[in-house]
Amino acid sequence: MTKEIALSKEFMKGVWDQNPVLKQALGLCPTLAVTVSAVNGIAMALATTFVLVFSSLIISLIRNLIPNQVRIASFIVIIATFVTIVDLVMKAQFPELSKSLGPYIPLIVVNCLILGRQEAFSSKNTPFRSLIDSLGMGTGFLIVLFVLGGIREILSARTLLGFQVLPDMYEPWLVMILPAGAFITLGFMLGFSNFYAMHKKEKTHKEIIDTYLSSKSQRLATHRAEVLAQEKAALEAKMKAKEKSDDKPTDNDNQQ
C-alpha cells in the first residue's frame, strides 16, 4: 500500500507539483509555437511523451554503462533515435499534421524537458521509477498543451477539435492565432496556477495550525483532568483519614 502511494505521488508530481510548463517553465518553445489548435497540442505532447518515456527507459537501463564524461552526448544520441522514429512515422501516416507542426518535431531532440529529466532523474533511478516519472511529466505536458491549444482554437476559430462550440455571431480573436495570443493565454494559465498553489499552501498552513492548536487543547484538557483526578483522590484520602481519626476512641472515653 505504501509503495502504491509512493508511485502515485511520483506520477502526480509531473502532472501538477512539478509540471514541466507551469512549474518549471520547460519546453516553452513548442508550447508557444504549435498550440494554435488543440489537435496540434495533443500531437506535439504525445510525440514528446513517446520520446521521453522510451529514452528514459533506455537511459535508466544502461545508466551504469555510460561514462560520466560523455553522458550528455549519449543522452542526445538516444533521444535523437526516438525522435527520428516519431518524425518518420508522422510523415508517413499523418503528413498534414507533420507539416503543421513543422520543424518542432525534430527539435524535440534538444527539448530541455526531455534532456533535463534524463540528467536529473532517469540516469539516477531504476527503470520502473523512470517510467512512472516520464509518464507523469508527459501527462502534465499533454494537459497544458491541450488546454492552451483548446483555448486558442475556441477563441480564434470558434471550434474545439474541429467541432464548432461557439455561435457564428461570435467574432473570432485573430490575436489568438499569433504568438502574442500564446503568450497571453499562457500568462493567464500561469497566473491561475500560482494563485491556486498559494491558496492551497495557505489552506495547508491553516490546517497545520488548527491541528496543532486542537492537539494542544486536547493535551491541556487531558492534563487538567489528570490534575483534577489527583486532587480528588487526595481530598478523598484526607476525608477517609479524618473519618478514621474521628471514629478512633479517645483516652477519656476509655476511662469512662
Secondary structure, DSSP 8 states (H G I E B T S, - for coil): -HHHHHHHHHHHIIIIIT-TTTTT--SHHHHHHSTTSHHHHHHHHHHHHHHHHHHHHHHHHTTTTS-GGGHHHHHHHHHHHHHHHHHHHHHHH-HHHHHHHGGGTGGGGG-HHHHHHHHHTGGGS-HHHHHHHHHHHHHHHHHHHHHHHHHHHHHHHSEETTEE-S-TTS---GGGGSHHHHHHHHHHHHHHHHHHHHHHHHHHHHHHHHHHHHHHHHHHHHHHHHHHHHHHHHHHHHHHHHHHHHHS--HHHHH-
